[in-house]
Amino acid sequence: NYKDDKMEGIGKGYYENGKLQGEVNYKDDKMEGIGKGYYENGKLQGEGNYKDDKMEGISKGYYESGKLEIEGNYKNDKLEGIYKWYYESGKLQEEANFKGGKKEGIAKRYYESGKLKVETNNQDDKWEGISKRYYENGKLAEERTYKNDELINTKKYK
């Protein structure tokens, strides 16, 4: 829909087979409100909120099975706060904090069993300080030291 040569209302995109690929509301030629994307089988692929043509608020992505894959918060089109990735089983795979769209602070990755796999420190979207990798039994496997995203030292454990 157009009003005064500007997009207005629900905009939709379709796959070649005619099935809905995505939809988002437009106000004054800018995306506004909930936007949704779909897999070709019709299941929801992702959803997020737009404000003045920028991502704003909670955004979620889904596996084709319908299970949650990712979730995070956007502020002014940039990731802000905790962002989480999930295994298709529903267990947490990774979590990281973002500030202004950049990784900041401790990020953790997990085995599907739920045990901690990797722990890294990020500063301004770069690895900084000590990164630890663990065996699935919980024992420390390796420590790496980074400075400004550059590997300085590696220490391995048995």
WOMO-V253652 format. One record per backbone hydrogen bond with DSSP energy under -1.0 kcal/mol. CO is the residue of the C=O (numbers start at 0). NH is the residue of the N-H. E is the energy in kcal/mol with one decimal. If there is no record, write none. Layout:
co=CO nh=NH e=E
co=CO nh=NH e=E
This chain:
co=0 nh=7 e=-2.5
co=5 nh=2 e=-2.9
co=6 nh=28 e=-2.7
co=8 nh=25 e=-2.7
co=10 nh=23 e=-2.2
co=12 nh=20 e=-3.2
co=12 nh=21 e=-1.6
co=14 nh=17 e=-2.3
co=18 nh=14 e=-3.3
co=20 nh=37 e=-3.0
co=21 nh=12 e=-2.6
co=22 nh=35 e=-2.9
co=23 nh=10 e=-3.6
co=24 nh=31 e=-2.8
co=25 nh=8 e=-3.0
co=26 nh=29 e=-1.2
co=29 nh=26 e=-3.0
co=30 nh=52 e=-2.7
co=32 nh=49 e=-2.5
co=34 nh=47 e=-2.2
co=35 nh=22 e=-2.6
co=36 nh=44 e=-3.2
co=36 nh=45 e=-1.6
co=38 nh=41 e=-2.2
co=42 nh=38 e=-3.3
co=44 nh=61 e=-3.1
co=45 nh=36 e=-2.6
co=46 nh=59 e=-2.9
co=47 nh=34 e=-3.4
co=48 nh=55 e=-2.8
co=49 nh=32 e=-3.3
co=50 nh=53 e=-1.2
co=53 nh=50 e=-3.0
co=54 nh=76 e=-2.7
co=56 nh=73 e=-2.3
co=58 nh=71 e=-2.2
co=59 nh=46 e=-2.6
co=60 nh=68 e=-3.1
co=60 nh=69 e=-1.7
co=62 nh=65 e=-2.2
co=66 nh=62 e=-3.2
co=68 nh=85 e=-3.1
co=69 nh=60 e=-2.4
co=70 nh=83 e=-2.9
co=71 nh=58 e=-3.1
co=72 nh=79 e=-2.9
co=73 nh=56 e=-3.5
co=74 nh=77 e=-1.2
co=77 nh=74 e=-3.0
co=78 nh=100 e=-2.5
co=80 nh=97 e=-2.1
co=82 nh=95 e=-2.2
co=83 nh=70 e=-2.2
co=84 nh=92 e=-2.8
co=84 nh=93 e=-1.8
co=86 nh=89 e=-2.1
co=90 nh=86 e=-3.1
co=92 nh=109 e=-3.1
co=93 nh=84 e=-2.8
co=94 nh=107 e=-2.6
co=95 nh=82 e=-3.1
co=96 nh=103 e=-2.8
co=97 nh=80 e=-3.4
co=98 nh=101 e=-1.4
co=101 nh=98 e=-2.8
co=102 nh=124 e=-2.7
co=104 nh=121 e=-2.2
co=106 nh=119 e=-2.6
co=107 nh=94 e=-2.5
co=108 nh=116 e=-3.2
co=108 nh=117 e=-1.9
co=110 nh=113 e=-2.2
co=114 nh=110 e=-3.1
co=116 nh=133 e=-3.2
co=117 nh=108 e=-2.8
co=118 nh=131 e=-2.9
co=119 nh=106 e=-2.9
co=120 nh=127 e=-2.6
co=121 nh=104 e=-3.5
co=125 nh=122 e=-3.1
co=126 nh=148 e=-2.8
co=128 nh=145 e=-2.9
co=130 nh=143 e=-2.9
co=131 nh=118 e=-2.8
co=132 nh=140 e=-3.0
co=132 nh=141 e=-1.9
co=134 nh=137 e=-2.1
co=138 nh=134 e=-3.2
co=140 nh=156 e=-3.0
co=141 nh=132 e=-2.7
co=142 nh=154 e=-3.0
co=143 nh=130 e=-3.3
co=144 nh=151 e=-3.6
co=144 nh=152 e=-1.3
co=145 nh=128 e=-2.9
co=146 nh=149 e=-1.6
co=149 nh=146 e=-2.3
co=152 nh=144 e=-2.8
co=154 nh=142 e=-2.9
